[in-house]
């Protein structure tokens, strides 16, 4: 394996081998042999025997000089060894890897902190924008709601105007007694099949105008296909004499009916002519309209020579001086109180001044 550049370790200087090493005998083997020689010599010196002899000494010296090679030579190692150059390289590589991992973790933490800071900044900016644009948003929402309502109404109108679901299928007439309801329905039947929003009310008015007994009317549309016509008929208030009979008229002079005999319960308007547009007729009609129904039933005749000279003749033959048509309601209440007293000798009541009754 090739050692990385820069990690070369210098080799230590070689040590000089000892004599024992040069002889190929280990120090441990030499010490063991010396110990054995000393054990053999010790008893010989103590007994004073042959150990002091030159031969023995020579023999012993030869024994000391002879190196002993034993099995312990393989087990004993030199005490001074050169350091392993690869250990330092491995330590440096391990430190470099640890530093790289720490740098990677630090980078990941920095990126996470950056992401959190970015999200926090965006939230803050969004909150600030919402705070400063709240009024604009409310205005926009109001416009959108109004536009949606208008669009919805336009859609409903469009559906109602052009959808056959809202076509006119029934005409209902209410309040008609003098005019037959079937006649009124026949006058507006040309509108059947037309969607309710597109019904031509001008044509309905023209169709009902041919019935003078109808004083007024109102219409109501009932989806999906019903039109209600509420009729207010003319109310007769007096009778006009004509050749060969009588005309029952309302306050506007419109003839309600023309019987041959005078109908009971309606006063006769005495006029030199039958001009219902004259001032005399208008003054008499105003007085009759102001009278209560029970008091109007007691009036037999009414005459208006001028606007300020209206005179009533009751069924009992008594005469009432009314004056003009102003304050007719007050005059009618005062006349009712006078008639409630029922004096038999009274010929004339004068109520021309409101609140003041004169009996003659």
TAVENPE-V233523 format. One record per residue. RES is the residue in one small letter. SS is DSSP state (alpha for helix, beta for strand, coil for the rest). PHI is phi in radians with two decimals (NA if undefined). Layout:
res = {RES,RES}
ss = {SS,SS}
phi = {PHI,PHI}
This chain:
res = {x,x,x,x,x,x,x,x,x,x,x,x,x,x,x,x,x,x,x,x,x,x,x,x,x,x,x,x,x,x,x,x,x,x,x,x,x,x,x,x,x,x,x,x,x,x,x,x,x,x,x,x,x,x,x,x,x,x,x,x,x,x,x,x,x,x,x,x,x,x,x,x,x,x,x,x,x,x,x,x,x,x,x,x,x,x,x,x,x,x,x,x,x,x,x,x,x,x,x,x,x,x,x,x,x,x,x,x,x,x,x,x,x,x,x,x,x,x,x,x,x,x,x,x,x,x,x,x,x,x,x,x,x,x,x,x,x,x,x,x,x,x,x,x,x,x,x,x,x,x,x,x,x,x,x,x,x,x,x,x,x,x,x,x,x,x,x,x,x,x,x,x,x,x,x,x,x,x,x,x,x,x,x,x,x,x,x,x,x,x,x,x,x,x,x,x,x,x,x,x,x,x,x,x,x,x,x,x,x,x,x,x,x,x,x,x,x,x,x,x,x,x,x,x,x,x,x,x,x,x,x,x,x,x,x,x,x,x,x,x,x,x,x,x,x,x,x,x,x,x,x,x,x,x,x,x,x,x,x,x,x,x,x,x,x,x,x,x,x,x,x,x,x,x,x,x,x,x,x,x,x,x,x,x,x,x,x,x,x,x,x,x,x,x,x,x,x,x,x,x,x,x,x,x,x,x,x,x,x,x,x,x,x,x,x,x,x,x,x,x,x,x,x,x,x,x,x,x,x,x,x,x,x,x,x,x,x,x,x,x,x,x,x,x,x,x,x,x,x,x,x,x,x,x,x,x,x,x,x,x}
ss = {coil,coil,coil,coil,coil,coil,coil,coil,coil,coil,coil,coil,coil,coil,coil,coil,coil,coil,alpha,alpha,alpha,alpha,alpha,coil,coil,coil,alpha,alpha,alpha,alpha,alpha,alpha,alpha,alpha,alpha,alpha,alpha,alpha,alpha,alpha,alpha,alpha,alpha,alpha,alpha,alpha,alpha,coil,coil,alpha,alpha,alpha,coil,alpha,alpha,alpha,alpha,alpha,alpha,alpha,alpha,alpha,alpha,alpha,alpha,coil,coil,coil,coil,coil,alpha,alpha,alpha,coil,coil,coil,coil,coil,coil,coil,coil,coil,coil,coil,alpha,alpha,alpha,alpha,alpha,alpha,alpha,alpha,alpha,alpha,alpha,alpha,alpha,alpha,alpha,alpha,alpha,alpha,alpha,alpha,alpha,alpha,alpha,alpha,alpha,alpha,alpha,alpha,alpha,alpha,alpha,alpha,alpha,alpha,alpha,alpha,alpha,alpha,alpha,alpha,alpha,alpha,alpha,alpha,alpha,alpha,alpha,alpha,coil,alpha,alpha,alpha,alpha,alpha,alpha,alpha,alpha,alpha,alpha,alpha,alpha,alpha,alpha,alpha,alpha,alpha,alpha,alpha,alpha,alpha,alpha,alpha,alpha,alpha,alpha,alpha,alpha,alpha,coil,alpha,alpha,alpha,beta,coil,coil,beta,beta,beta,beta,beta,coil,coil,coil,coil,coil,coil,alpha,alpha,alpha,alpha,alpha,alpha,alpha,coil,alpha,alpha,alpha,coil,coil,coil,beta,alpha,alpha,alpha,coil,coil,alpha,alpha,alpha,alpha,alpha,alpha,alpha,alpha,coil,coil,coil,coil,coil,beta,beta,beta,beta,beta,beta,beta,beta,beta,coil,coil,coil,beta,beta,beta,beta,beta,beta,beta,beta,coil,coil,beta,beta,beta,beta,beta,beta,beta,coil,coil,beta,beta,beta,beta,beta,beta,coil,coil,coil,coil,beta,beta,beta,coil,coil,coil,coil,coil,coil,coil,coil,coil,beta,beta,beta,beta,coil,coil,coil,coil,coil,coil,coil,coil,alpha,alpha,alpha,alpha,alpha,alpha,alpha,alpha,alpha,alpha,alpha,alpha,coil,coil,alpha,alpha,alpha,alpha,coil,coil,beta,beta,beta,beta,beta,beta,beta,beta,coil,coil,beta,beta,beta,beta,beta,beta,coil,coil,coil,coil,beta,beta,beta,beta,beta,coil,coil,coil,coil,alpha,alpha,alpha,alpha,alpha,alpha,alpha,alpha,alpha,alpha,alpha,alpha,alpha,coil,coil,coil,coil,coil,coil,coil,beta,beta,beta,coil,coil,coil,coil,coil,coil,coil,beta,beta,coil}
phi = {NA,-1.41,-1.32,-1.05,-1.18,1.64,-1.85,-1.22,-1.87,-1.18,-1.34,-1.24,-1.19,-1.19,-1.54,-1.33,-1.26,-1.30,-1.08,-1.12,-1.14,-1.10,-1.31,1.46,-1.97,-1.35,-1.03,-1.11,-1.12,-1.15,-1.13,-1.17,-1.17,-1.16,-1.13,-1.13,-1.11,-1.17,-1.20,-1.29,-1.35,-1.07,-1.17,-1.18,-1.28,-1.25,-1.58,1.14,-1.51,-1.26,-1.24,-1.47,-1.28,-1.07,-1.13,-1.15,-1.04,-1.12,-1.09,-1.16,-1.11,-1.14,-1.12,-1.22,-1.29,-1.40,-1.27,-1.91,-1.91,-2.09,-1.29,-1.27,-1.12,-1.31,-1.47,-1.58,-2.00,-1.10,-1.22,-1.87,-2.07,-1.32,-1.12,-1.31,-1.18,-1.30,-1.12,-1.16,-1.12,-1.08,-1.08,-1.17,-1.11,-1.08,-1.11,-1.11,-1.12,-1.09,-1.14,-1.13,-1.13,-1.08,-1.13,-1.13,-1.12,-1.11,-1.13,-1.10,-1.08,-1.13,-1.12,-1.08,-1.08,-1.14,-1.11,-1.08,-1.13,-1.12,-1.10,-1.09,-1.13,-1.12,-1.09,-1.11,-1.11,-1.13,-1.09,-1.16,-1.09,-1.11,-1.18,-1.46,-1.98,-1.11,-1.13,-1.11,-1.13,-1.08,-1.10,-1.11,-1.10,-1.08,-1.12,-1.13,-1.11,-1.09,-1.10,-1.12,-1.12,-1.10,-1.11,-1.12,-1.11,-1.10,-1.12,-1.13,-1.11,-1.11,-1.13,-1.19,-1.39,-2.05,-1.53,-1.21,-1.15,-1.87,-1.30,-1.23,-2.12,-2.51,-2.04,-1.89,-1.94,-2.21,1.51,-1.69,-2.18,-1.29,-1.96,-1.14,-1.01,-1.11,-1.16,-1.17,-1.11,-1.18,-1.28,-2.10,-1.25,-1.26,-1.57,-1.12,1.59,-1.49,-0.98,-0.95,-1.17,-1.85,-1.14,-1.51,-1.30,-1.14,-1.23,-1.14,-1.10,-1.14,-1.24,-1.47,-1.16,-1.34,-1.95,-1.18,-1.27,-1.55,-1.32,-2.73,-2.70,-2.44,-2.11,-2.51,-1.63,-2.04,-1.04,-1.59,-2.70,-2.18,-2.08,-1.81,-1.99,-1.74,-1.81,-1.95,-1.46,-1.25,-1.79,-1.21,-2.17,-2.72,-2.15,-1.97,-1.36,-2.41,-1.25,1.49,2.90,-2.38,-2.06,-1.55,-2.11,-1.71,-1.20,-1.59,1.47,-1.40,-1.32,-1.49,-2.67,-2.31,-1.36,-1.41,-1.96,-1.21,-1.26,-1.34,1.54,-2.17,-1.26,-1.68,-1.52,-1.53,-2.35,-1.15,-2.36,-1.78,-1.44,-1.28,-1.57,-1.29,-1.15,-1.08,-1.14,-1.11,-1.17,-1.14,-1.13,-1.09,-1.17,-1.13,-1.16,-1.32,-1.28,-1.11,-1.09,-1.21,-1.27,-1.13,-1.22,-1.56,-1.48,-1.66,-2.46,-2.46,-2.43,-2.22,-1.20,-2.42,-1.14,-1.68,-2.30,-1.90,-2.25,-1.93,-2.13,-1.43,-1.12,-1.38,1.65,-1.29,-1.90,-2.18,-1.53,-1.74,1.48,-1.51,-1.53,-1.34,0.95,-1.13,-1.15,-1.16,-1.10,-1.15,-1.14,-1.18,-1.17,-1.08,-1.16,-1.20,-1.24,-1.16,-1.30,0.90,-1.35,-1.47,-1.55,-1.36,-1.82,-2.59,-2.01,-2.06,-2.08,-1.11,-1.77,-1.01,1.56,-2.16,-2.02,-2.02,-1.96,-2.15}
